[in-house]
Amino acid sequence: MEKQNILDIVLKTNALLNGHFLLTSGRHSNQYFQCALILQYPEYNELICNKIADFFKDFEIDVVISPAIGGIIVGQEVARLMNIKSIFAEREDKKLVLRRGFNIEEGKKYLVCEDVVTTGGSVFEVMDIVRNYGGIVAGVGFIVDRSNNKVQFGVPQFSTLQLEVVSYPAEECPLCTENKIPVVKPGSRKVK
């Protein structure tokens, strides 16, 4: 599956939204990737996640771990395709933590999976969780890289689609000042 085919799926499912958006990072953008609109279709989820699983097929990976909520479906499908366990971290008091009996096993190798990366904040948090409990981060796989490969995690990483989407610090956002377009927060994480 070529990157153009993935972009076609993004457009077909209306997963690329245009407007004025508040991103999880706190930045503003005129575009937002709502990957849930792609992942609701199992056939698209499998096609796209297979690219991530295929990239990491020759790596030694014991467990897939994802940040909730966006990364859970991606992580579960990548783990299914690789026939390994999948766990996730979720927010508690604005911090990603392990709950539900999930744990990191010392010395095991973890693949972090996410849906969209803009600044990489959630991925870096999950990487810290893995390392703080003695696990090894073997790589990072995600669907959309909004930074066009500017965010580097320091481990092997792979995205199925790289785009540079403009984003602004909230205080410098021209959509706020020039166009007076109301800002919308369509994602799952609450941001002030």
N, C-alpha and C positions, 0 to 999 in steps of 0.2 A: 504494500500500500504506500503510495507516494504522498508527500506532504500536500500536494495539490488536492488529492482525494480527501485528506483529512480536512483541509480548508473547505472543500465542497460540503462535507458532512456538517461542519460548523455552520455554514451558511444555510444549508437545507433545514437544519433543526432550529434556526433562528437563535443560535447560542451566542452570537456576537451582537450585543445590544449597542445602540447608539443613543447618546443623550448626555447627561451630566451625572457622574457616579462618584460616590465615596467608596474607595477601595479599602480592603482590610488593613492595608499599610497606613491608612490615614490620608493618603494622597488622593487627588481628584483626577478624573479622566473623562474623555468624551466617548470612550468605549469600555465595555464590560463583557467578559467571557462568562456566561452562565453555563458551565459545563454540565450541570444537572440536566439541561435540555438535551444533551447528547447522550449522557449516561442512562437516561430513562429507556433507551432502546438497547436491549441486550446485544443485538448484532453489531451495533456501532461500538459499544463498550468493549466487546471481545476483539473486534478488528483493531481498535486503537491500542488497547492494553497489550495485545499480542506483540506490537512493535516494541513496547517497553520490555516485556518478558523475553523477547527474542534478543534484544540488545544485551541483556544480563544473563543469558542462558549459560555462558561458559564461566561465569563468576561463581565463587563459592558463597551461596546465600542460604541461610537457615530460616529466616523469618522476614516477612514484609511488615513494616510498621508505617502507619499513616496518621496525619493530623485530621481530627474530625472538623468539619463534617465533609467537606469537599473531597478529601483524599480517601475516605473509607471505601467508596465503591471502586475507585481505581485500584487501591491496595488489595481489596478482596479479589478482584478479577485477575490482577497480575499474579497473586499468590495461587489462585486456582490454576492458572495456566502453567505455573512453575511447580505445582503440586507441593506447596509448602504452606506453613501456618501464616495467618494474617492477624495482626492486632492493631489497635489504634490508641492514640492519646486524645484526650478531650479537655476542654477548658473547664477549669474550676477556679473561681476568683481571678479570672483573666489570664491564667497561666495554664499551659498544657501539662497534663499529668496523666499517669496511668491509673486506671480504675478497673472495675469489673473483674478483678482477679488477674489481669494481665501483668506480666512482669518481663524484665529483661534478664536474660541468662548470660552470665559472665563468659566472655570468650566466643559467644555466638556472633554470627555475621548477619547484619540487618540491611535490608534494602528499604529506603524511605520512598514512599510513593505519594504524589500529590496531584491535584487536578490542574491548578494554575499557579505559576510563580511570577510575582511582580518584584518584590524585594527579597523574597526567600525567608521572611521572618518565621513563619510556622515550621518550615523545613529545618531551619537552624535550631529552633526550640526542640524539635523531635530528635535531631542529631545529638543535642546536649543530653536529653533524657537517656538515650542509648549509651552514650559514653560515660555518663555519671554512674550508671549501674554496671559498668564493666563490659558492655557490649561493643562490637566493632561495626562502624558504619561502612558497609561495602560499596554503597552507591546510592544515587538519588535518581528516580525516574518520575516524569510528570508529563502531562498532556500538552499544556500550553506554556511556553516560556515568553512572557510579556516583555522581558528585558532584552530579548534578542542576544542571549548568551552573555550578558554583562554580569549577571549574578553567578558567581562561582562558589561551589560548596566544598572544594578542596578534596573531593573524592570523584570517582568516575560518575558522570551524570549524563542523562539522555532525556530529551524532550521530543515529542512527536511533531510539534509545530513551534517554530520560533518566529515571533513577530515583535517588532518594536512598536508598542502602542504608547502614545504620548500620555504622560501623567505629570501632575504638578503638585508641589507642596500646597496645602489648602490655602495658605495665606497669599500664594502667587497665582491662583487659578483664574485664568481669563474668563472662564465660563461663569464664575461667580460675579466678577466685576463688570464685564462687558455685556454679556447677553442676559444676565439676570435669570438664567435657567435654574429652576430649583434642583438641588442635589438629591440623589436617590441612593440608598444603600440596599442593593438587592441581595447581598450575600448573607450567610448564616451568622457571621460574627458581628456582634454589636460593637460599634466604634463611636466614640464621642466626636 
